[in-house]
Amino acid sequence: MVMEVEKEKEEVMVTPGEVLGYSSTLIPGKGAYLHNKTIHASLTGRRVIIPPSDSPHQRSIVEVTGHKGHGAVPEPGSIVIARVTKVMAKMASADIMCVGTKSVKEKFSGVIRQQDVRATEIDKVDMHLSFRNGDIVKAFVLSLGDARAYYLSTAKNELGVVSAESIGGATMVPISYTEMQCPLTGQIEQRKVAKV
């Protein structure tokens, strides 16, 4: 019995549906369920076996404690910080880095479509004058989008580019809603700037 408890000190990560044991020797606890005398995990996390409290004839309880390493997950309505990875004629792709103030641990992709860049004069939006590769953008999650990416919007004054690097390699300073300036060269570049 001591050997089993010692063995269990090693962390065993499990995923939903994975077999944890059998009802002949274990009782399903939190994060576990019984199906045809087999106990399965119902969530991703660590497998924990809790020995019986007093009677030696009782079975141990098997539980799955939630895996805390997931990080934040974007959902419709949340504000995200993303890095622009590709700018095309009708949309820009971005990798989501933060949801609110929490960083993400997994890779989430987002797409800012031409109609979601700003609230007015949507037909006049030029994606190449709104974003550039490497720009850091504050955006609103509109929806889950398609299987590949979340749909993001910058169509509010406080949303848009929050940090951008100039061609000269310096961090640019916003000078209007549509322009940022390089402090080294004084060169002005077009962007959809977030109101600070």
C-alpha positions as a LaTeX table, in Angstrom:
\begin{tabular}{lrrr}
\hline
Residue & $x$ (\AA) & $y$ (\AA) & $z$ (\AA) \\
\hline
Met1 & 0.00 & 0.00 & 0.00 \\
Val2 & 2.86 & 2.42 & 0.82 \\
Met3 & 4.41 & 1.60 & $-2.57$ \\
Glu4 & 1.18 & 2.66 & $-4.38$ \\
Val5 & 1.00 & 5.97 & $-2.50$ \\
Glu6 & 4.68 & 6.64 & $-3.26$ \\
Lys7 & 4.08 & 5.93 & $-6.94$ \\
Glu8 & 1.16 & 8.36 & $-7.00$ \\
Lys9 & 3.38 & 11.26 & $-5.95$ \\
Glu10 & 4.53 & 11.41 & $-9.56$ \\
Glu11 & 2.25 & 13.81 & $-11.42$ \\
Val12 & 0.14 & 12.02 & $-14.00$ \\
Met13 & $-1.54$ & 14.37 & $-16.50$ \\
Val14 & $-4.79$ & 13.12 & $-18.01$ \\
Thr15 & $-7.21$ & 14.37 & $-20.66$ \\
Pro16 & $-11.00$ & 13.94 & $-20.99$ \\
Gly17 & $-12.03$ & 10.35 & $-21.71$ \\
Glu18 & $-8.75$ & 8.84 & $-20.51$ \\
Val19 & $-9.12$ & 5.72 & $-18.32$ \\
Leu20 & $-8.29$ & 6.40 & $-14.66$ \\
Gly21 & $-9.09$ & 2.98 & $-13.24$ \\
Tyr22 & $-11.92$ & 0.54 & $-12.53$ \\
Ser23 & $-14.86$ & 0.64 & $-10.15$ \\
Ser24 & $-13.71$ & $-2.63$ & $-8.53$ \\
Thr25 & $-10.79$ & $-0.78$ & $-6.90$ \\
Leu26 & $-11.64$ & 2.94 & $-7.12$ \\
Ile27 & $-14.53$ & 5.37 & $-6.63$ \\
Pro28 & $-14.88$ & 8.28 & $-9.12$ \\
Gly29 & $-14.50$ & 11.71 & $-7.49$ \\
Lys30 & $-14.36$ & 15.27 & $-8.86$ \\
Gly31 & $-13.36$ & 15.46 & $-12.53$ \\
Ala32 & $-14.11$ & 11.76 & $-13.10$ \\
Tyr33 & $-17.08$ & 9.68 & $-14.24$ \\
Leu34 & $-18.05$ & 6.01 & $-14.33$ \\
His35 & $-18.99$ & 4.26 & $-17.59$ \\
Asn36 & $-19.38$ & 0.47 & $-17.83$ \\
Lys37 & $-17.34$ & $-0.16$ & $-14.65$ \\
Thr38 & $-14.48$ & 1.98 & $-16.04$ \\
Ile39 & $-13.62$ & 5.38 & $-14.53$ \\
His40 & $-12.71$ & 8.12 & $-17.03$ \\
Ala41 & $-11.40$ & 11.68 & $-16.71$ \\
Ser42 & $-13.95$ & 14.41 & $-17.50$ \\
Leu43 & $-11.38$ & 17.23 & $-17.70$ \\
Thr44 & $-7.70$ & 17.90 & $-18.36$ \\
Gly45 & $-5.57$ & 17.91 & $-15.24$ \\
Arg46 & $-3.62$ & 15.87 & $-12.70$ \\
Arg47 & $-4.82$ & 12.45 & $-11.57$ \\
Val48 & $-5.05$ & 12.28 & $-7.77$ \\
Ile49 & $-5.80$ & 9.16 & $-5.72$ \\
Ile50 & $-7.19$ & 9.79 & $-2.24$ \\
Pro51 & $-6.77$ & 6.80 & 0.10 \\
Pro52 & $-9.79$ & 5.71 & 2.21 \\
Ser53 & $-10.09$ & 7.59 & 5.49 \\
Asp54 & $-10.63$ & 4.90 & 8.13 \\
Ser55 & $-11.75$ & 1.44 & 6.99 \\
Pro56 & $-9.18$ & $-0.71$ & 5.16 \\
His57 & $-12.05$ & $-2.31$ & 3.16 \\
Gln58 & $-13.06$ & 0.96 & 1.48 \\
Arg59 & $-11.91$ & 1.87 & $-2.01$ \\
Ser60 & $-9.69$ & 4.89 & $-2.79$ \\
Ile61 & $-11.19$ & 7.88 & $-4.59$ \\
Val62 & $-9.72$ & 8.97 & $-7.92$ \\
Glu63 & $-10.06$ & 12.66 & $-8.87$ \\
Val64 & $-8.78$ & 14.98 & $-11.57$ \\
Thr65 & $-7.71$ & 18.40 & $-10.37$ \\
Gly66 & $-8.00$ & 21.09 & $-13.01$ \\
His67 & $-4.89$ & 21.92 & $-14.97$ \\
Lys68 & $-4.09$ & 25.56 & $-14.14$ \\
Gly69 & $-1.67$ & 26.10 & $-17.02$ \\
His70 & $-4.25$ & 26.97 & $-19.67$ \\
Gly71 & $-3.92$ & 30.74 & $-19.44$ \\
Ala72 & $-6.54$ & 33.08 & $-20.80$ \\
Val73 & $-8.84$ & 32.14 & $-23.68$ \\
Pro74 & $-10.40$ & 34.76 & $-26.00$ \\
Glu75 & $-14.19$ & 34.90 & $-26.10$ \\
Pro76 & $-16.69$ & 37.20 & $-27.82$ \\
Gly77 & $-16.81$ & 40.57 & $-26.05$ \\
Ser78 & $-13.29$ & 40.46 & $-24.62$ \\
Ile79 & $-10.54$ & 42.98 & $-25.37$ \\
Val80 & $-7.32$ & 41.42 & $-26.69$ \\
Ile81 & $-3.80$ & 42.51 & $-27.53$ \\
Ala82 & $-2.52$ & 40.95 & $-30.76$ \\
Arg83 & 0.55 & 41.14 & $-33.01$ \\
Val84 & $-0.18$ & 41.64 & $-36.73$ \\
Thr85 & 1.43 & 38.82 & $-38.75$ \\
Lys86 & 0.13 & 39.44 & $-42.28$ \\
Val87 & $-1.67$ & 42.31 & $-44.03$ \\
Met88 & $-3.73$ & 41.57 & $-47.14$ \\
Ala89 & $-6.06$ & 43.71 & $-49.26$ \\
Lys90 & $-9.27$ & 42.77 & $-47.39$ \\
Met91 & $-7.98$ & 41.68 & $-43.96$ \\
Ala92 & $-5.08$ & 41.44 & $-41.52$ \\
Ser93 & $-4.06$ & 38.32 & $-39.60$ \\
Ala94 & $-2.80$ & 38.54 & $-36.02$ \\
Asp95 & $-1.61$ & 36.31 & $-33.18$ \\
Ile96 & $-3.49$ & 37.00 & $-29.93$ \\
Met97 & $-1.03$ & 37.55 & $-27.07$ \\
Cys98 & $-3.25$ & 38.75 & $-24.18$ \\
Val99 & $-6.91$ & 38.59 & $-23.22$ \\
Gly100 & $-7.60$ & 41.58 & $-20.98$ \\
Thr101 & $-4.56$ & 41.70 & $-18.69$ \\
Lys102 & $-3.80$ & 37.94 & $-18.85$ \\
Ser103 & $-1.39$ & 36.42 & $-21.35$ \\
Val104 & $-2.39$ & 33.41 & $-23.41$ \\
Lys105 & $-0.41$ & 30.18 & $-23.22$ \\
Glu106 & $-1.77$ & 28.60 & $-26.39$ \\
Lys107 & $-1.69$ & 30.02 & $-29.91$ \\
Phe108 & $-4.86$ & 31.87 & $-30.92$ \\
Ser109 & $-5.19$ & 33.54 & $-34.29$ \\
Gly110 & $-7.34$ & 36.52 & $-35.11$ \\
Val111 & $-8.49$ & 38.25 & $-38.28$ \\
Ile112 & $-9.36$ & 41.94 & $-38.65$ \\
Arg113 & $-11.56$ & 42.23 & $-41.72$ \\
Gln114 & $-11.72$ & 45.45 & $-43.76$ \\
Gln115 & $-15.28$ & 46.18 & $-42.54$ \\
Asp116 & $-14.14$ & 45.87 & $-38.88$ \\
Val117 & $-11.22$ & 48.34 & $-38.95$ \\
Arg118 & $-13.24$ & 51.47 & $-38.18$ \\
Ala119 & $-16.85$ & 52.50 & $-37.64$ \\
Thr120 & $-17.09$ & 55.14 & $-40.40$ \\
Glu121 & $-16.12$ & 55.25 & $-44.10$ \\
Ile122 & $-15.70$ & 51.47 & $-44.12$ \\
Asp123 & $-15.47$ & 51.35 & $-47.94$ \\
Lys124 & $-12.44$ & 53.70 & $-47.88$ \\
Val125 & $-10.36$ & 51.56 & $-45.47$ \\
Asp126 & $-6.97$ & 50.58 & $-46.89$ \\
Met127 & $-5.61$ & 47.65 & $-44.88$ \\
His128 & $-1.99$ & 48.49 & $-45.82$ \\
Leu129 & $-2.45$ & 52.05 & $-44.44$ \\
Ser130 & $-4.10$ & 50.74 & $-41.24$ \\
Phe131 & $-1.68$ & 47.99 & $-40.13$ \\
Arg132 & 1.81 & 46.64 & $-40.83$ \\
Asn133 & 3.44 & 43.33 & $-39.88$ \\
Gly134 & 4.67 & 43.43 & $-36.28$ \\
Asp135 & 2.20 & 46.12 & $-35.10$ \\
Ile136 & 0.72 & 45.55 & $-31.64$ \\
Val137 & $-3.05$ & 46.05 & $-31.81$ \\
Lys138 & $-5.74$ & 46.42 & $-29.16$ \\
Ala139 & $-8.93$ & 44.82 & $-30.50$ \\
Phe140 & $-12.40$ & 43.62 & $-29.53$ \\
Val141 & $-13.36$ & 39.96 & $-30.13$ \\
Leu142 & $-16.48$ & 40.02 & $-32.31$ \\
Ser143 & $-17.01$ & 36.28 & $-32.66$ \\
Leu144 & $-15.32$ & 32.91 & $-32.84$ \\
Gly145 & $-15.09$ & 33.40 & $-36.62$ \\
Asp146 & $-14.15$ & 30.35 & $-38.64$ \\
Ala147 & $-12.21$ & 27.28 & $-37.54$ \\
Arg148 & $-8.87$ & 29.05 & $-38.03$ \\
Ala149 & $-9.31$ & 32.45 & $-36.39$ \\
Tyr150 & $-11.34$ & 34.77 & $-34.16$ \\
Tyr151 & $-12.93$ & 37.82 & $-35.83$ \\
Leu152 & $-11.49$ & 40.98 & $-34.27$ \\
Ser153 & $-12.58$ & 44.61 & $-34.52$ \\
Thr154 & $-10.75$ & 47.92 & $-34.08$ \\
Ala155 & $-13.87$ & 49.99 & $-34.90$ \\
Lys156 & $-13.79$ & 52.13 & $-31.73$ \\
Asn157 & $-11.59$ & 55.12 & $-30.89$ \\
Glu158 & $-9.78$ & 53.30 & $-28.07$ \\
Leu159 & $-8.98$ & 50.32 & $-30.33$ \\
Gly160 & $-6.28$ & 50.01 & $-32.99$ \\
Val161 & $-2.48$ & 50.11 & $-33.13$ \\
Val162 & $-0.98$ & 50.72 & $-29.68$ \\
Ser163 & 2.66 & 50.08 & $-30.59$ \\
Ala164 & 4.45 & 50.08 & $-33.92$ \\
Glu165 & 8.03 & 50.01 & $-35.10$ \\
Ser166 & 9.14 & 52.40 & $-37.83$ \\
Ile167 & 11.15 & 51.36 & $-40.86$ \\
Gly168 & 14.15 & 52.82 & $-38.99$ \\
Gly169 & 13.54 & 50.39 & $-36.08$ \\
Ala170 & 12.31 & 52.90 & $-33.47$ \\
Thr171 & 9.04 & 52.73 & $-31.53$ \\
Met172 & 6.73 & 55.24 & $-33.17$ \\
Val173 & 4.71 & 57.93 & $-31.41$ \\
Pro174 & 1.02 & 58.47 & $-32.27$ \\
Ile175 & 0.31 & 61.98 & $-33.60$ \\
Ser176 & $-3.33$ & 61.50 & $-34.75$ \\
Tyr177 & $-5.97$ & 58.78 & $-35.21$ \\
Thr178 & $-4.43$ & 57.88 & $-38.56$ \\
Glu179 & $-0.71$ & 58.66 & $-38.20$ \\
Met180 & 2.34 & 57.67 & $-36.19$ \\
Gln181 & 5.76 & 59.31 & $-36.34$ \\
Cys182 & 9.28 & 57.92 & $-36.03$ \\
Pro183 & 11.13 & 59.87 & $-33.29$ \\
Leu184 & 14.50 & 59.28 & $-35.02$ \\
Thr185 & 13.75 & 60.23 & $-38.63$ \\
Gly186 & 10.54 & 62.25 & $-38.19$ \\
Gln187 & 8.96 & 60.10 & $-40.92$ \\
Ile188 & 5.16 & 59.78 & $-40.66$ \\
Glu189 & 3.45 & 56.44 & $-41.35$ \\
Gln190 & $-0.28$ & 55.72 & $-41.73$ \\
Arg191 & $-1.99$ & 53.50 & $-39.10$ \\
Lys192 & $-5.39$ & 52.95 & $-37.47$ \\
Val193 & $-4.21$ & 54.37 & $-34.13$ \\
Ala194 & $-5.83$ & 53.56 & $-30.78$ \\
Lys195 & $-6.77$ & 56.56 & $-28.67$ \\
Val196 & $-4.63$ & 56.45 & $-25.52$ \\
\hline
\end{tabular}
